């Protein structure tokens, strides 16, 4: 195999303009325009609307490249395009060689007879996907997200690029993944598929290799597996005659891959070489983890289970829904994604759902999930729309599915394929049958309950396939049934139900739920001018894509907190209600482990700076919800279920070992003076949850005033250390009688970190640490502080966005609590 990369600097321009500018491949049109100063920042103020207009033009890229004479002597010479977005015609030396119409495809075309020795030209013209979608919509109306450009169900392009209820209508385009010319002789490795068979202290690997041959020769295949500690396993077979071959390896004493917080993530390197005699003419390398991973479904007292099973252990999935990281695709990078994945791991995720309105992620995304132990729930790329399942569309998605399933399926982290996001739900509950008719409804069943499951199974039979999210038994039969399958729940937020409503639900697996909040002031300042900083300003409303979203945020704040005194505190308090809502939900579902086995909240990240359901904002800043997530996703969790003046304290143990300790509790007044206290020995089995003690304070909290001035603090102590804890108030926070906590702060410096010591004079709720300019990751934040219990928080120096001296750290550090948010 010989590879000639065409990545690098190209020339690009709008087709109706004369001036060529530099373009970067891989990259995107909008990133190139931004770099050349030919486009305003689409995220600043209301520039998004100008960016949409720019998407209505066609663009072109071209470059020269040199081909050696030897390259043309190969049996086949392919142009390999790993990402063309989306309606692209490719010309080589003036001849049209490819017309692409699917962003999710990898295209290969034989260009041997089009190339010449010496100088060659490649020219790619990108047609406006926005105009295409609008024109197709005139021909046939297909539903899609109400916040998106109409017509997007007609085009195989990341739907969210056209707008969603958290993202703008900024559909970028371009040559967004690598492009190269590849030459082969005799034969090539077309595909490698690994099947694992686990038995007592060994794993047998069946390595099926599919070949493409252009001539007969003395061919063989060699597989070499290297373990994490350098041990190698090898097998060679003849590849003469057929178009496929099977290699087999037996791994003794295998190192097993586990999801995060259940064990380690050892990875094995597999290399398959195609040999012509002793000479390797092609090879393919995969990184694999030795594990079993599937969805377990069994009838039980509540209906039917839906739970990930890793290496025979049934685990509670904890994570969030991932959306594309930027509307400007040329800005998405390994470094950004790695920071995002590390923030997931830091917050105790073991799972991440790749939502179906975006795109199939880059290889490095799955590599990072392998490395850090995040189970990937992988949607196919269909969301909130209906599709005309005609023959042309069917062939396009057939090739798309083959490309992506083959690319992703070997990853240790891959736990589930799902057909789509909310399509069965829409047909069942949104009146689509009456609106769109029998033909499109039957098309849904053909596409998602017959064609795609069978196609996916034929390519990756080792990975569980789920027809839609949410779904129960298929065929539009109550797809959001909480007793079977997975569930999406939006009555809290869209339905304005109180956050305690989460505790009335017992889903088998909750794959979407959440509340919105605003990003931090620093993030808001990135897209506003001072006069914009009112949540009902034109600019702030432009950065809120969920219709009545700002109104709902205020509604939920009004239910639980006093009216914030200014714009900055309003942003902060919005994050507190989001964090509290999600905490209420997840702690409840973890207390009901066994009946519920997953909590995947909406959403992890943002595609631009915006008010949304994310716990990490566009810049990767942790909102209050992400710090709360770190606590309620902790492997060992102490939580409280309160009702009036009664409180039940529970411990949930999501580890493979039993845990023993003591649960301590103190009933305190608002000065943090002890009213009552106690402790209870607690032992909880592995992968189990248990109520430890039930407390009733009716006798002592016998007046409204006492309830407004008292709170419960609890901790689960293991080996002398608190591993989890919390507080309970007996009235809504807005009715609690807070005193000025007068928080004092001391900061010291160690070699690799700063250490912050905090102490309060009264109960402080939701203590927030931040910096005036810098960003950093605190090991704990948005926490409660009792007067009698000093708190230590650390900041690793490598998490700071800028280098700070001790004096600068002290000068920039800010501290506030809920008491500081109102007059």
N, C-alpha and C positions, 0 to 999 in steps of 0.2 A: 504494500500500500504506500502511495505517495500522496502527501497533502500539501496543498498550496493555499494558505489562508488569504482571504480577501478582506479580513478585518483591518481597521485602521482609518486613515483619513481619506474621505471621498470628497467630491464636489457635490453640492446640492443646491436646489432653488425651487421656488414656486414655478410651475410650468408657464405661467403667463408673465413672468418677469425675466429680465435679461441677465441680471447679475448673479453669478455663481458665488457661493460662500462655502466655507469648510463644513463638512459633516463628519460625524463620527459613527463608525459601524463596529460593533453593535451600538445602537443608540436609538434616537427618535427625532422626528421632525421638530417637535416643539423644543426639545433640548438644544438642537442645533440652532434654531431661530433665537433662542434665549442667549446662547453663547455668542452669537453674532450681533446681538443688540437689535434684532429685527422684530422683537416681540416683547411686550411688557410682562412683568411677573404675573402669571395668570391667577395667582392666589391672593394678590394684593387688592384690597378693597373689592370692587366689582369687575375687575379685569377679566374674570371668567367668561363674561358674555362676549368680549372681543375675541377671546381664544376660540370660542365656538364658531365664530364667523371665519376665523382662519382655517378651521377644519373643513370648510366647504370648498377649499381650493385643492387642486391636484399638485403633487410635488414630485420631483425627480432627483435621482442620485446617479452619479457616474464616476468611474475611475478607470485608469489604465493599469494593466498588469502584464508581467512578462511570463511567457510559457517556454520552457526549454524543449528542445526537439525530443529529448528522451520521454517527456511526459506524453507526447502524442503516440508513442510506441506501445503504451499500455493497451490491454484488451478492451478496457472500458475506462472512460474518463467522465466522471460525474460532477455536475454542479450541485452542491449540497447547501440548501437554504434552511437553516434551523428555525428561523422566525421571520416571516414576511407579514407585515401588518398593513393592510389585509388584502385589498384589491390591487394586486401588483402585476405588471407585465415586465418580464425580464428579457432584455436584448443583449446578445453577445455579438460583437462585430457587426451590429446593425440588424441581425436576424433575431426574430422573436423565438425564444426557446421555452418560455414558461408563462402561463397565466395562473396566478394564485388567487384564491378567494377565501382562504381559511387561515386566520391568525394562529390557530392551534395546531397546524400541520407542520411536519418536516417534509420538504420537497427535495427530491433527487431527480435529476434529468441528465441523460447522456448528451454531452456537448463535444464529444471527441471530434466530430466532423465540422464543428463550428469554429473551433479554436485554430489558431495558426501558431507556428513557431515564431517566437519574438513578441512583439507588442500586440496586445489585445485590449479591447474596450468592453466593459460591462456597464449597462445603462438600465436603471430600474425606475419605472413610472408608477406612482402610487395614486390611485384614483380616490376621490373623496368618499369615505365610507358614510359620512353624514348625509350627503346628498343621495347616495345610493339607498340608504335606509328610508329616507323621506319619500323617494320615488316609489320604492317597493310597497310602502304603506298605502300609497294611493291606489295601487293595483289590488291589494288584499290587506285588510286590517287584521293584524295579529296583536294580541295583548303583550304588554311588557310592563316593567315597573312604571308606575304613573309619573315618577319624577325623571324619567329618562327621555331622550329624543325618541319620538315615535318610529316604529319600524325596525327596531334592533333585533327582533326575533328572526328577521330575514337574513341576517348576516352573522357569520361565525367569527365574531370578534368579541373580546371581553366586554360583557354587557355594561359593567359598571363604569367603563370609560365614557359612556354616554349620559351618565348621571344616575344617582340613586337618592334615597332619602337620607344620605349622609355624605354625598359627593356631588361635585359640580359636573356640568355637561362640557367636559374638555376631552374629546376623543382624539388622543394623540395617534400617531402612525409612524411607520418607519421600518428599517431593517433592524429588528430589535434583538435578534440573536445572531450567532456566528454564521458566516457564509464562507464557503471554501470550495476548492476544486480538488477532487480525490481521484487518484488513478489506481486501478486494480489489474492484476494479471492472474489468469487461470481461474481463480476462485476467490471468494470473500466470505467472511463470517457475517451472515445476515442477522442472526439472532442467537442469544444464549439464554436459556431458562433453567433456573436451579430449583429443584424440589428437595425438601429436607424430610428425612424420616428419622424421628427421635426414638431411641430405645435406651435401655439401661446403660448409662454412662458412655454412650456413643451416638454419633449422628452420621447417617449415611446420606451423601449428596448424590443425586442424579442430575447430571449436567447435560441437558439436551441442546445440541448445537445444530442450527439450520444454516445451510450453505447455499450460495449462489455460484454456479459454475459456468465458465465460458469455454473451458477445454478440459480434457481428461489428462490426468497426470498422477504421479505417485504421491498422493496427499495423505497426511496424517494430522491428527489433532492431539494437542497436549494440554492438560489442565494442571495448573500448579496452584495450590492453596497454601497461603502463609498465615499462620496463627499470630495473635497479638504478641506472643513471646518469641516469634521467629522460627517456630517449627514448621516444616514444609511437608506437604502431601502431594503426590504426583501420579498422574495416570495418562497413558498415551494409547490411542486407538487409530485404526486405519480409517481414512475418510474417502477411500476410493469407491467409486460406483454410485453411492446414493447421494441424496441431497440433505441428509441429516445424519447425526451420529450421537451416541450416548457415551458419556464418560462418567465414571463412578469413583467416588472417594469415600473412605471411611475415616471419620475423625474420632479418635479415642480421647477420653477425658476432655470433652468439649467445654469451652468457656462460653457460658450462656448469656445472651443479651437480655436485659430486663428494661422495662420502662423506668423512667426517672423515679427515684425514691423507693424502688423495690429491689434494686441491685445495681450492678455495674453494666456498662455498655461496651464490652469487648467486640471488636470488629475484625473480620478475617478478609484478607486480600485474595481474590481469585483472578487468575489470568489464564485465558484460553488462547492458545496459539495455533494458527493454521500453518502447517509445515509442508513445504515442497522439497522432499528429501530432508536435508538438515537445515534448510533456509526458511525462516519465518516470513511468510508473505502477507499475513494479516494477524491481528490479535484483538482481543476485547478484554478489558479489565472491569471487574465489579468489586465493590466492597459489600460484604454481607455480614449479617449477624445471625448466629445460630439460636433460633427460638421457635416456639409455636405461638401463633397469635391469631385469634379469630373472635367472632361474636358468638356467644352462647345464648340459645333460646330454648327455654324449657317451661312447660306448663307448671303452674304452682298455684298457691292459694289466692293470689291476687290477679291471675291472668296468665301472662307469659313473660318470662324474663327477657331482658335485652342488655347484655353485659359483655365487655371485653374480657377474654380469657387469655392470659399470657403464661405460657409454660405450665398450663394446668391450673393456674390460680385465677380466680375471678376477682377482678379489680374494679374499683370505683374510679371512673374516668373523670379527670378534672382539667379543664382548659377553657379555651375560647375560640371564637370564629375568626379566622384570618382573612383579610381582604387585601387587594393590591396595595402596595405601600406608597404609591405616588401616581397621580394622573399623568405626570411627565415620565414616561417609561424609561427614558434615557438616564434618569437619576436613580433608578433602582440598582442596588449594588450588593455584592457579597457582604461588605462591611456593615451596611445598614441592616441587612437581614440577620447577620450574626448578632448584632446588638439587640435586635428584637427577640430572637430566640433565647439569648442569654437572660433577657428580662422575664421571659416565660419560665425558664428554669429557676431563676432566683425567686419567683413567686410560686414555686412548688407545683407547676403544671406537670401532668404526665401525658397530656393529649392536646392536639390542635386540629381544628377542622378547617380544611381548605374549602371555602365556600364557593358555590357553583356559579356565582355571577362574575367571577374574575377570570383567571387563566391558570393553566397547569404550570406550577412553579418551576423555576430553574432547578437544575440538578443539585446546586449547592444548598438549596432549601432542604431537600430531603437528606442530603449528606449531614447537615447540621442537626436535623431531627434524629438521624441515626446516632450521631455522636453524643447528643445530650439526652436521648431517651424519651422523645415525645412521640407518642402514637399518632399517626396521621389518619384522620378521617378525611378521605379524598372524595369530594364531589366531582362528578362530571360537569362540564361547563354549560349548564342550563339552569336558569333561575327566573321565577316569577313571570314566565311568558308561555305562550303556546307556539307550536311549531307545525308548519305544513310538511308532513312526512312524505314528500314526493321523492321520486327516484334520484334526482340530482342531489337533493339534501341528504338522502339516505347514504349515497356513495361518499359524499363529503365527510359525514360524521363517522362512517365506517373507517375511513383512512385516518381520521383524527383520533379515533379510539385506539386503533392499532398502534399508531405512533406513540401515544402517551402511555398506554398501559404497558407496552414493552419497555419504555424508557424508565418507568417508575417502579415496576412490580418487584424488583429484586431487593428493594430497601427494607432493612430490618424494621423500620418505623412504620411501614405501611400496614394499617390495621383493617381498613374497610374501604370499599368503593361504594359510592352512592350515586344513583342515577341523576338526581337533580335536586334543586332547592325549591320546595313549596309548590310544585306543580300539581301533584295529586291533591294537596290541600286546597289549591285554588279551584280545581274542577269540582271538588266535593262541597266547598263552602262559599265560594264567591259568585255563584250563579253563572259560571262560565258555560254550562250546558245550554241554557236558554240563550245566552248572548252569542256564542260562537258555533253552536250547532253540532250535530251528530258526527259529521265528518272529522272535524278537528278533535273531538272527544275520542273517537276511535283511533285517530292518529296517535294520541297520547298513549293509549294502551298498547298499540303496535310498537311504538318507539321505546317506551320505558318499562313495559312489563313483558315484552317478547324479544324484540330485536337486540336492544342494548344488553340485557342480562345474558342472553345466549352468546353474544359476541364477546362480552367481557369474560365470561366463563371459559370460552374457547382459548383465550389468550392468557388468562391468569386464574386457573382453577383453584389455586391455593389460597386465594384471598376472598374473604366474605364479601358478598355483593348485596346491597340494600337498594330497593327500587326507587325510593324517594325519601326526602326528609322534610316533614315528618311522614311516617307511614305506619300502618298497623298490619293489615292483611292484604292490602292492595285493592285494586278494582274500585277505588273511590269509597271503600267501606270504612267510614269514620276514621280517617287517617290520623287524627290527633287524639285518639283514644289513649287515656293515661295508663290503661292496664296492659297494653301490648305495644311493642315497637318503641319508636322515639317520639318526642313531643316538642312543639314550639308553643310558648305561652306568652301572650301579649296583653292580657287583661290588666296586669300591672303595667303601666305606661299608656298604651293606646286606649285601654278601657278605664283608666284612672282609678283602678282598684287600689286600696291601701297596700303598702308593702307587706303587711302581715298576711295578705291573701295568699302569698306563696306557701304559707304553712298549711293551707287547705288542700294542697296538691300532693299527689303521690305518684309521680310519673315513673315509668320503668327506666327512662333515660331522657333527660331534658337537654336537647341539643340547641335550643335558642331561648333566651329570656334576657331581660336587662332593663336598665333605665338610662336616660341621657344625663349628661352634665356638660358644662362649658369647660374648655381648656383653661390653663393658667393664664394670668395676666401677661406673662412674658410671651406666650404664644399668641394671645390676642393682639399684642403690640406689633407682632410681625406682619399683620395684615390690615391694621387700622391706622388712622390718624386720631389724635386725641378727641376730636369732635365726633368720632364714630363710636366711642366707648359707652354706649348705652344699648342694652340688649334689644331694644326695639328700633334702633337706627336702621337705615337702609342697608348699610354694610354688614352689621351684625346679623340682620335677618337674611342677607344673602349667604352668610356662612352658617345657616341653619336650614337644612333641606327637608326637615320633617314638618311641613305645614304648620301645625299649632305647637311645635316643639318647645319654643321659648315659654309659651303660655303654660304648657304642662310642667316644665321645670319649676316655674313659679308656683304652680298648684301644689306640687309635691313638697317644695320648700315650706309653703304655708301650712301644710298638714303637720310638719314636724319641728320647724324651727321658727324663731322670730325673724321679722323682716330685716334683711341685711342692710347695713347703714350706708354702703356705697357700692360702686361697681366692682371693685376688687373683692370685697367680702361676698358679694353675690356669686361671683365665679367660684370662690372657695366653698361656700355653703352648698352650691349645686353639686359639687363633687362629693360632699358628705352624704347627701340623700341618695346619690347613686351607690356609694359604698355600702350604706346601711341596707338598702334594698337587696343588693346582691348577697350581702352577709346573711340576712334573714333567710333567703332562699337556700343557699348552699348548706348552711349549718343544719337547717331542717332536713334537707335531703340526705345529708350524711348521717343524721340521727336515725334515718330510716334506711340505712344500708341493707341491701338484700332485696328490699322492695324497689328502691331507686338505686341505680348503679352508674349514673353519669350526670354531670352538670357542666355543660359547655355553654358559657355565656356569650351574649352578643354585646360587644364585639371586642376583639383584641386591640386593633390599631386603626389609624386614620389614613385616608388617601390624600388629605390636604388638611390645613388647620381649620377646625370646624367644631361646632357644638354637636356632639354625637354620643353614641352608646359606648365608645371606646374606653378602655382603662389605661391605654398608652396613647398620648396625643401624636400628632404628625411628626413632631421632632423627637419622639421616643421618651418624652417626659412622663414620669409616673404620676397619674392622677391618684387621688385618695383611694379610689377603687382598687388600684393595683397593689397598693400597700395593704389594703384590707384582704385582697385575694391571697397574698403571701401568708396571712394568718389562717384564713378559713380553708385553704388548700393544704395546710401543713399536714404531714403524715399522721401526726398524733394531735388531735383537736379536742379541746375542752369547750363545750358550748352550753348555753342556757336556753331553756324554753320557759318563758314566764307567762303567767296568766293572772292578772290582778296582782295580789301580793304573794302568790305561790310561784316557786321557781324549781324546776327540775334541772339538775346538772348532769351532763352526759360526757362520756369520753369516747371518741371514735378513733380506732386504731387502723390506719391504712398502711401497715407494714407487715412483713412476713414473719415477725416475731411477736410473741405476747409482750405486753407492757405492764409494769407494776409501778405504783407510786401512791401518792396521797392527794386527794382533792381538798384544798383548803378554801374556806370562804369567810368573808367578813362583811357584816352589815354595818355601813358607815353613814354618818351624817355628812352634810355638804362641806363641813370643815375637815372631813376625813377622820373624825373621831369615832372609835369603835362602839357600836351599840350591841352587837352580838358577834360571835365568831365560832368556828368549828372546823373539823376536818374529818375525812372519811378515807380509809384505805380503799384503793381502787386497783383491780386487776382486770385487764381486758385482753381477750384472745387476739391472735393475729387475724387481720382482715375481719374485724368485728366492731360493733358499737354497743354501748351499754349505758343505761341510766345508773348513776352512782348514788345520788341522794336527792330526795324531794324535800324541799324546804317550804314552810308556810309562815309568813311574817304578819298574818292578819292581826294577831294580838298586840304586837308592838307597833305596827304601822296603822294605828287605829284612827287616824285623822287624815284629811286631805293635805294638811300642812306637813305632816310627817312624811307622807308619800312624796311630796314635792321637794323635800329636803334630805332624802335618804337614797342610798344606792347600795348595791351588792357588788363586791369584788371577789373574783374566784381565780384560782390557779391550780393547775395540775403539776405537781412536783415529782420529778423523777431524779433520783440520785442527787438530791439537794438543789436541783435547778428547775425553775419554772419552764416547762416546754410549751405551755399554751394557757391562755387565760382570757379574762374579759370582765366587763361590768354590765350590770343590769339596772335600769332605772324603772321606777314604778309609775311614772307619768311620761307623757311625751316630752321630748327635750325642750320644747318651747315653753313648757309649763314648769320646768325644774328651776329651783331657786339657786342659781349659780352665784357664788361669791367671786370676787376678783382673786384669781389664783396667785397673782404676783410671782410669776415663774422666774426663777433665777437660773443663770446659765454660766457654766465654766467650761472652757475649751482648752485642751492640752494636745500636744503633738507627739506621735510616735513615728517610727521609721517609715511605715507604709500607710499610716492613717491618722486622722484627727479623731479625738475622743471628746464627746460632748456630755457633760453632766448637767442634768436638769433637776430642779427641785421646786415644788409649789407649796403655797401656804393654804390652799384649799383644793377641792376636787376640780380638776381641769379636764374638760371634755374635748376630744379631737385636737390634740396639740399638733401643730404643723411646724415643721422646720423647712426653711428654704434659704435661698441666697438672693441678694438684690440683683445680681447679674449672672453669676455662674450657675451651672447645673451640676448636680451630683446625685449619687444614689446613697440614701441613708439605709442603714441596716434595719431600721424601724422608723415609722413615721405615721402621722395621723393616729395617735394613740391616746389613751386616757391616763391621767396622772393623779395619783392620790398624794395628799400632803405628807403622809407618813412614809412614802416609798420613793426615794430618788430613782431616777432613770438614767441609764447610760446608753448613748447612741453613738455608733461609729460611722465614719465616712472614709472609705479607702481612697487614697490619693489618686489612684489610677481611674477612679470613677468621676473625678472632677473634670469639667469641660475646659478649665484653664488652671494653670499652676497658681496656687495660693500660698503665701507665707502664713504663719500662724496669725500675725496681726491682720492680714487681709481677710483671712478666714473669719476671724472674730468680727471684723467690721462689716462683712457682707452677710453674716448669718442673721436671719430673722426668725422670730418665734411668736406664734399666736395660738390662741385656742378659741373655742366657740364663744367664750365670754367677750372676746374682742370684736365680734361681728355685728353687734347691734348697739344702739344708743341706750 
